[in-house]
Amino acid sequence: MLFDDSYKTIESASEGIFRDKGSKFIAYAYPIRSEEEVKPIITNLRAMHTKANHFCYAYRLTPNRSVFRVNDDGEPSGTAGRPILNCLLSEDITNILIVVVRYFGGTLLGVPGLINAYKSAAIEAIKASKIVNKTVNDIYEAYFEYLQMNDVMKLSKEENLQILAQQFDTNCVLKFEVRKTQLNQVLSKFEKIEGVTLKYLQTV
């Protein structure tokens, strides 16, 4: 299949803790949909943990999993952000941010120790979350006259469309969500109903 319209993400925020030689690593996992959400989350964590030494993170975005970023926040290069990202890759989850907050315990862990600590904390946060499958959907609005209502509602029932909003008057509006792989089939059926106009709103 050329286009995979499903992906895995986490249902809600979660956290996990890993300790090693006095250092404490607290991992926070968040479901996100855009890069703009990252900065406010980290600002909030910095306000919560004023005495922590590092706020390292990795995120992965978009259903095709093509957007990602890592940040070591002062730890030796490749010892924090990359191990966190590797956990996201091995679980094949996207639209997720994991921030690991480190309190330094006085003993240096060395490169292998740091890699293990950041990875282990991230794994704990993922374990504490519920992983869910989501589909890539398009949202449309259909405009039609009252006379076409039966045809439109019959079609939406047959295709199992998710109705988001509806307004039935002389002029009617139906806002619906349709799975990407189903889209062409649904649009062609709508086109067969005379007097229906469709407007694309967004992809979610």
N, C-alpha and C positions, 0 to 999 in steps of 0.2 A: 504494500500500500504506500503510495507516495506521500500522503499526508496523515500523520498520526494525530488524531484529534482528542487524545486523552493523555493525562499526565498525573503524576502523584505529587501531593503536597501534604502539609500538616493542617489539621482541622483548626487548632487554636494554639495559643502561646503555651510554652512549657519550659521547665528548667531542669538542670541536672548538676551535680557537684562531684568533683574529683579532687582528692588531696594527695600530696606527695611531699615528704620532707618539710612539713610545716607550711608549704605553699597551698593556697586554696584556689581552685579554679571553678568558677560558677558559670555555667553555660545557660544562655537564654535563647530559645528558638521562637521565631515569630513567622506566621504566614504573612507574606507581603506581595504586592502586585506591581510596585514601581520603585525605582531607585530613590525617588523623593521621600519615601517613607523611612529610609535608613538613618539619615542624620538626626531627626527628632528622637528616634529610639535610643541612639547612642548618647545624645545629650541628656536624655532622661536617666539612663543608667549611670552616667557620670555624676549626676546630681544625687542618685541613690547611694552610690559607692564612692564617697569623697576621698577615702583613704586607700583605694585600690591603686595598683601600680600600672596595669595594662588593660586595655579594652580592645582585644583582637577579634576580628570577625571575618566571615565569608558569607556571600550571598549568591544565589542563583535565581535567574528570572526567565520568564517567558515559557510557554508550553513546549517550545522546541529546545529549551534548555541552553540557548546560545549565549545568554548574557550572564556573566559572573564577575566577581571581584573579590580579592583577598586583601587583608590589611594586618600587618604584624605589630603595629602600634609600639615600636621601640624594641620588640623582642628580636633576637637574631633572625636575619632574613630566611624565610621558608620554614620557620619552626612553629608558627602559630596559625596564620590565615590559611596556608596551603593544607595542613592536616585537617582543619575544620572543613574546607571545601571537599577534600577527599571523602569525608564521611557523607556529604551530600551526593557526591558522584556514585559512591558504592550503593547507596540506598535508592539512587535514581529519582531523587525528589527535587522539585523546583518551586519557584515562588516562595522562597524561604530565606530568612536571615538567621544566622547563629552568631551571637556575640559571646565571647568567653571573657569574663572579668577575673583578673588575677590579683590575689593578695600575696605578696612575696613573703616567704617564711624565713628568710635569712640564709638559706642554703642554696647554692647554685645547682641547678638540675642538669646542666649540660645540654647539648643539642638533642641527643636521643631522648633524654628525659622530658624536655620541653615538648618535642613532637608527640610523645606518648601522652603527656598530660593534656594538651589541647585536643588531641584526637579523642581521648577517653571522656573528657568533659562533654564534648559535642555528642558523642555516642549516647551518653546518659540523658541528654536533653531530648534526643530523637526517640530514645526508648520510652521516655515519659509522655511523648505526644502520640496522638492518633493519626496515622497516615491514611489519607483518603484519596480515592481516584476521582478526578474531575475531567469533564470534557470541555473542549473549546467550543463555545456557542456564539452565535450571532443574534443580536437583538434587532428586530424590525417592528415597524408599525404598518398596519394595513388600514387603508381608508376606503370606505364603501358606503353605499346607501342601505337603508333599512331593509329593502327588498332582498338584498344579497346576504342578509345575516345568516339564514339557515345554511346556505352553501358554505359560507366562511366557517361557521361553527362546526359543521360536519367535517370539513377538511382538517380543522385544528384538532378535532377528536381522533380522526383516523391516523393522523401523523404524530399524535401524542405531543403536541406543542405545549410548552409551558406558558400559560397566559399570565402576563405580568400586570396588565391593566386593561380595562375595557370601558367603552362609553357607547351606549346605544341610544341614538336619537334619530332625527331625520337623516343626519350624517353620522356614521358610526366610525369608531376608531378601536382597533384591537392591537395591543402591544404584546409581542410574544418573543420567546427565546427558542432558537432552533439549533440543534447540534450541527456543527460544520459539515460533517460528512453527509448529512441529510438535506443540506441547504438547496442544492440544485433541483432535487426531486420536489421539494416543497414549493419553491418559487415557480416551477413550471406548472404545478397544479393551481396555484393562485392565478397565474396568467390566463388559465382557461375559464376563470370566473369573470364574466364581463363586468366592467365598472370598478374593479378593485385596483387601487394604487398602493404600491409598497414603497416604504422608505427605510433605508438601512440606517441604524443608529450607532451601534458599536459592537465590538467583539469582546467577549469576556472569557 
